[in-house]
Amino acid sequence: MLKSPENHDQKCSVQDSHKRMEKFRSKGLLCLLLNLARV
């Protein structure tokens, strides 16, 4: 499981960025839905 700390850090950073993207995407969708509801 534990090979090299660098690899582990890279994996974590990739997961973090992916989570951030998912959050941003869901936020964007919510904004779009709210805007559509307003119109």
SVG drawing of the C-alpha trace seen along z (x, -y; Angstrom):
<svg xmlns="http://www.w3.org/2000/svg" viewBox="-40 -36 49 38">
<polyline fill="none" stroke="black" stroke-width="0.4" points="0.0,0.0 2.6,-2.6 5.1,-2.9 6.4,-6.5 5.1,-9.6 5.3,-11.6 3.0,-9.2 0.6,-9.4 0.6,-13.2 -0.1,-13.2 -3.0,-10.8 -4.4,-13.0 -4.1,-16.2 -5.8,-14.6 -8.7,-13.5 -8.9,-16.9 -9.0,-18.6 -11.7,-16.2 -13.8,-16.8 -13.4,-20.6 -14.5,-20.2 -17.6,-18.2 -18.5,-20.9 -18.0,-23.6 -20.1,-21.7 -23.0,-21.1 -22.8,-24.8 -23.0,-25.8 -26.0,-23.5 -27.8,-25.0 -27.2,-28.5 -28.5,-27.5 -31.6,-26.0 -32.2,-29.1 -31.8,-31.3 -34.2,-29.2 -36.7,-29.2 -36.5,-33.0 -37.2,-33.5"/>
</svg>
